[in-house]
Amino acid sequence: MATKTGNTAAGPVMLRPDSQNKYAPGNLILYRTSLALYRNLMDEGIFDEEEYCHIRTILTQKYGLSSDSIFAECA
């Protein structure tokens, strides 16, 4: 049985090229959209505020923002 060595992802899995600039509009829109999605899930009771805080931290790191950035949602 041969092992696949090619790309098996259905779509792009890396951040867009403009994410190299953490303050690029596209990167900030993705960050804020992700936050909105998770806030809605929290508001629906899927998880609690503590888990949401952890998710915010992960998203801030994923999109390359520092925790004290004016664009990062405050803790």
BANU-309715 format. One record per atom (N, C-alpha, C): z, y, x; residue in three letters; residue number from 1; atom name. Coordinates in Angstrom, 1 decimal. Example, Ala and Ser with C-alpha at 12.3 -4.5 7.8 and 13.67 -1.06 7.14 Angstrom:
2
SITE  c3  c2  c1  rest  nr  atom
SITE  7.8  -5.7  13.2  ALA  1  N
SITE  7.8  -4.5  12.3  ALA  1  CA
SITE  7.8  -3.3  13.2  ALA  1  C
SITE  7.1  -2.2  12.8  SER  2  N
SITE  7.1  -1.1  13.7  SER  2  CA
SITE  7.9  0.0  12.9  SER  2  C
***
This chain:
75
SITE  c3  c2  c1  rest  nr  atom
SITE  0.0  -1.2  0.8  MET  1  N
SITE  0.0  0.0  0.0  MET  1  CA
SITE  0.0  1.2  0.9  MET  1  C
SITE  -0.9  2.1  0.7  ALA  2  N
SITE  -1.1  3.4  1.5  ALA  2  CA
SITE  -0.2  4.5  1.0  ALA  2  C
SITE  0.3  5.3  1.9  THR  3  N
SITE  1.2  6.4  1.5  THR  3  CA
SITE  0.3  7.7  1.4  THR  3  C
SITE  0.4  8.4  0.3  LYS  4  N
SITE  -0.3  9.6  0.1  LYS  4  CA
SITE  0.2  10.7  1.1  LYS  4  C
SITE  -0.8  11.4  1.7  THR  5  N
SITE  -0.4  12.5  2.6  THR  5  CA
SITE  -0.9  13.8  2.2  THR  5  C
SITE  -1.6  13.9  1.1  GLY  6  N
SITE  -2.1  15.1  0.6  GLY  6  CA
SITE  -1.2  15.8  -0.4  GLY  6  C
SITE  -1.5  17.0  -0.8  ASN  7  N
SITE  -0.7  17.7  -1.7  ASN  7  CA
SITE  -0.8  17.1  -3.1  ASN  7  C
SITE  0.4  16.8  -3.7  THR  8  N
SITE  0.4  16.2  -5.0  THR  8  CA
SITE  1.0  17.1  -6.1  THR  8  C
SITE  1.2  18.4  -5.7  ALA  9  N
SITE  1.8  19.3  -6.6  ALA  9  CA
SITE  0.7  19.7  -7.6  ALA  9  C
SITE  1.1  19.9  -8.9  ALA  10  N
SITE  0.2  20.3  -9.9  ALA  10  CA
SITE  -0.3  21.7  -9.8  ALA  10  C
SITE  0.5  22.6  -9.2  GLY  11  N
SITE  0.2  24.0  -9.0  GLY  11  CA
SITE  0.8  24.5  -7.8  GLY  11  C
SITE  0.7  25.8  -7.6  PRO  12  N
SITE  1.4  26.4  -6.4  PRO  12  CA
SITE  2.9  26.3  -6.5  PRO  12  C
SITE  3.5  25.9  -5.4  VAL  13  N
SITE  4.9  25.7  -5.4  VAL  13  CA
SITE  5.6  26.7  -4.4  VAL  13  C
SITE  4.8  27.5  -3.7  MET  14  N
SITE  5.4  28.5  -2.8  MET  14  CA
SITE  5.3  29.8  -3.5  MET  14  C
SITE  6.1  30.8  -3.0  LEU  15  N
SITE  6.1  32.1  -3.5  LEU  15  CA
SITE  4.7  32.7  -3.2  LEU  15  C
SITE  4.4  33.7  -4.0  ARG  16  N
SITE  3.1  34.4  -3.8  ARG  16  CA
SITE  3.1  35.1  -2.5  ARG  16  C
SITE  1.9  35.4  -1.9  PRO  17  N
SITE  1.8  36.1  -0.6  PRO  17  CA
SITE  2.6  37.5  -0.6  PRO  17  C
SITE  2.6  38.2  -1.8  ASP  18  N
SITE  3.3  39.5  -1.8  ASP  18  CA
SITE  4.8  39.3  -1.7  ASP  18  C
SITE  5.3  38.1  -1.8  SER  19  N
SITE  6.7  37.9  -1.7  SER  19  CA
SITE  7.2  38.0  -0.2  SER  19  C
SITE  6.3  38.2  0.7  GLN  20  N
SITE  6.6  38.4  2.1  GLN  20  CA
SITE  7.3  39.8  2.1  GLN  20  C
SITE  7.0  40.7  1.2  ASN  21  N
SITE  7.6  42.0  1.0  ASN  21  CA
SITE  8.6  41.8  -0.1  ASN  21  C
SITE  9.9  41.7  0.1  LYS  22  N
SITE  10.8  41.4  -0.9  LYS  22  CA
SITE  10.9  42.4  -2.0  LYS  22  C
SITE  10.4  43.6  -1.7  TYR  23  N
SITE  10.4  44.7  -2.7  TYR  23  CA
SITE  9.0  44.9  -3.4  TYR  23  C
SITE  8.1  44.0  -3.1  ALA  24  N
SITE  6.8  44.1  -3.8  ALA  24  CA
SITE  7.0  44.0  -5.3  ALA  24  C
SITE  6.2  44.7  -6.1  PRO  25  N
SITE  6.4  44.7  -7.5  PRO  25  CA
SITE  6.3  43.3  -8.1  PRO  25  C
SITE  5.4  42.5  -7.6  GLY  26  N
SITE  5.2  41.1  -8.2  GLY  26  CA
SITE  6.5  40.3  -7.9  GLY  26  C
SITE  7.1  40.4  -6.7  ASN  27  N
SITE  8.3  39.7  -6.4  ASN  27  CA
SITE  9.4  40.1  -7.3  ASN  27  C
SITE  9.6  41.4  -7.5  LEU  28  N
SITE  10.7  41.9  -8.3  LEU  28  CA
SITE  10.5  41.5  -9.8  LEU  28  C
SITE  9.3  41.5  -10.3  ILE  29  N
SITE  9.0  41.0  -11.6  ILE  29  CA
SITE  9.4  39.6  -11.8  ILE  29  C
SITE  9.0  38.7  -10.9  LEU  30  N
SITE  9.4  37.3  -10.9  LEU  30  CA
SITE  10.9  37.1  -10.9  LEU  30  C
SITE  11.6  37.9  -10.1  TYR  31  N
SITE  13.0  37.8  -10.0  TYR  31  CA
SITE  13.7  38.2  -11.3  TYR  31  C
SITE  13.2  39.4  -11.9  ARG  32  N
SITE  13.8  39.8  -13.1  ARG  32  CA
SITE  13.5  38.9  -14.3  ARG  32  C
SITE  12.3  38.4  -14.3  THR  33  N
SITE  11.9  37.5  -15.4  THR  33  CA
SITE  12.7  36.2  -15.3  THR  33  C
SITE  13.0  35.7  -14.1  SER  34  N
SITE  13.8  34.5  -14.0  SER  34  CA
SITE  15.2  34.8  -14.4  SER  34  C
SITE  15.8  35.9  -14.1  LEU  35  N
SITE  17.1  36.3  -14.5  LEU  35  CA
SITE  17.2  36.4  -16.1  LEU  35  C
SITE  16.2  36.9  -16.7  ALA  36  N
SITE  16.1  37.1  -18.1  ALA  36  CA
SITE  16.1  35.7  -18.8  ALA  36  C
SITE  15.3  34.8  -18.2  LEU  37  N
SITE  15.3  33.4  -18.8  LEU  37  CA
SITE  16.7  32.8  -18.7  LEU  37  C
SITE  17.3  32.8  -17.6  TYR  38  N
SITE  18.6  32.2  -17.4  TYR  38  CA
SITE  19.7  32.9  -18.3  TYR  38  C
SITE  19.6  34.2  -18.4  ARG  39  N
SITE  20.6  35.0  -19.2  ARG  39  CA
SITE  20.4  34.5  -20.7  ARG  39  C
SITE  19.2  34.3  -21.2  ASN  40  N
SITE  19.0  33.8  -22.5  ASN  40  CA
SITE  19.6  32.4  -22.7  ASN  40  C
SITE  19.4  31.6  -21.7  LEU  41  N
SITE  20.0  30.2  -21.8  LEU  41  CA
SITE  21.5  30.3  -21.8  LEU  41  C
SITE  22.1  31.2  -21.1  MET  42  N
SITE  23.6  31.4  -21.1  MET  42  CA
SITE  24.0  31.9  -22.5  MET  42  C
SITE  23.3  32.9  -23.0  ASP  43  N
SITE  23.6  33.4  -24.3  ASP  43  CA
SITE  23.5  32.4  -25.4  ASP  43  C
SITE  22.7  31.4  -25.2  GLU  44  N
SITE  22.5  30.3  -26.2  GLU  44  CA
SITE  23.6  29.2  -26.0  GLU  44  C
SITE  24.4  29.4  -25.0  GLY  45  N
SITE  25.5  28.4  -24.7  GLY  45  CA
SITE  25.1  27.2  -23.9  GLY  45  C
SITE  23.9  27.2  -23.3  ILE  46  N
SITE  23.5  26.1  -22.5  ILE  46  CA
SITE  24.4  25.9  -21.2  ILE  46  C
SITE  24.8  27.0  -20.7  PHE  47  N
SITE  25.8  27.0  -19.6  PHE  47  CA
SITE  26.7  28.3  -19.7  PHE  47  C
SITE  27.7  28.3  -18.9  ASP  48  N
SITE  28.7  29.4  -19.0  ASP  48  CA
SITE  28.4  30.5  -17.9  ASP  48  C
SITE  29.2  31.6  -18.0  GLU  49  N
SITE  29.1  32.7  -17.1  GLU  49  CA
SITE  29.2  32.3  -15.6  GLU  49  C
SITE  30.1  31.4  -15.3  GLU  50  N
SITE  30.3  31.0  -13.9  GLU  50  CA
SITE  29.0  30.4  -13.4  GLU  50  C
SITE  28.4  29.5  -14.2  GLU  51  N
SITE  27.1  28.9  -13.7  GLU  51  CA
SITE  26.0  29.9  -13.6  GLU  51  C
SITE  26.0  30.9  -14.5  TYR  52  N
SITE  25.0  32.0  -14.4  TYR  52  CA
SITE  25.2  32.8  -13.2  TYR  52  C
SITE  26.4  33.0  -12.8  CYS  53  N
SITE  26.7  33.8  -11.5  CYS  53  CA
SITE  26.1  33.0  -10.3  CYS  53  C
SITE  26.3  31.7  -10.3  HIS  54  N
SITE  25.7  30.8  -9.3  HIS  54  CA
SITE  24.2  30.9  -9.3  HIS  54  C
SITE  23.6  30.9  -10.4  ILE  55  N
SITE  22.2  30.9  -10.6  ILE  55  CA
SITE  21.7  32.3  -10.1  ILE  55  C
SITE  22.4  33.4  -10.4  ARG  56  N
SITE  22.0  34.7  -9.9  ARG  56  CA
SITE  22.0  34.7  -8.4  ARG  56  C
SITE  23.0  34.1  -7.7  THR  57  N
SITE  23.0  34.0  -6.3  THR  57  CA
SITE  21.8  33.3  -5.7  THR  57  C
SITE  21.5  32.2  -6.3  ILE  58  N
SITE  20.4  31.4  -5.9  ILE  58  CA
SITE  19.1  32.2  -6.0  ILE  58  C
SITE  18.9  32.8  -7.1  LEU  59  N
SITE  17.6  33.6  -7.4  LEU  59  CA
SITE  17.6  34.8  -6.4  LEU  59  C
SITE  18.7  35.4  -6.1  THR  60  N
SITE  18.7  36.5  -5.2  THR  60  CA
SITE  18.2  36.1  -3.8  THR  60  C
SITE  18.7  34.9  -3.4  GLN  61  N
SITE  18.3  34.3  -2.1  GLN  61  CA
SITE  16.8  33.9  -2.1  GLN  61  C
SITE  16.4  33.3  -3.2  LYS  62  N
SITE  15.0  32.8  -3.3  LYS  62  CA
SITE  14.0  33.9  -3.2  LYS  62  C
SITE  14.3  35.0  -3.8  TYR  63  N
SITE  13.4  36.1  -3.8  TYR  63  CA
SITE  13.7  37.1  -2.6  TYR  63  C
SITE  14.5  36.7  -1.7  GLY  64  N
SITE  14.7  37.5  -0.5  GLY  64  CA
SITE  15.5  38.8  -0.6  GLY  64  C
SITE  16.2  39.0  -1.7  LEU  65  N
SITE  17.0  40.2  -1.9  LEU  65  CA
SITE  18.4  40.0  -1.4  LEU  65  C
SITE  18.9  41.1  -0.8  SER  66  N
SITE  20.3  41.0  -0.4  SER  66  CA
SITE  21.2  41.2  -1.6  SER  66  C
SITE  22.4  40.7  -1.6  SER  67  N
SITE  23.3  40.8  -2.7  SER  67  CA
SITE  23.7  42.3  -3.1  SER  67  C
SITE  23.6  43.2  -2.1  ASP  68  N
SITE  23.9  44.6  -2.4  ASP  68  CA
SITE  22.6  45.4  -2.7  ASP  68  C
SITE  21.5  44.8  -2.9  SER  69  N
SITE  20.2  45.5  -3.2  SER  69  CA
SITE  20.4  46.2  -4.5  SER  69  C
SITE  19.7  47.3  -4.6  ILE  70  N
SITE  19.7  48.0  -5.9  ILE  70  CA
SITE  18.9  47.2  -7.0  ILE  70  C
SITE  18.1  46.3  -6.5  PHE  71  N
SITE  17.3  45.5  -7.5  PHE  71  CA
SITE  18.0  44.2  -7.9  PHE  71  C
SITE  19.0  43.8  -7.2  ALA  72  N
SITE  19.8  42.6  -7.5  ALA  72  CA
SITE  20.7  42.9  -8.6  ALA  72  C
SITE  20.9  42.0  -9.6  GLU  73  N
SITE  21.8  42.1  -10.7  GLU  73  CA
SITE  23.2  42.1  -10.1  GLU  73  C
SITE  24.0  43.0  -10.4  CYS  74  N
SITE  25.4  43.1  -9.9  CYS  74  CA
SITE  26.2  41.9  -10.4  CYS  74  C
SITE  27.1  41.4  -9.5  ALA  75  N
SITE  28.0  40.3  -9.9  ALA  75  CA
SITE  29.1  40.8  -10.8  ALA  75  C
***
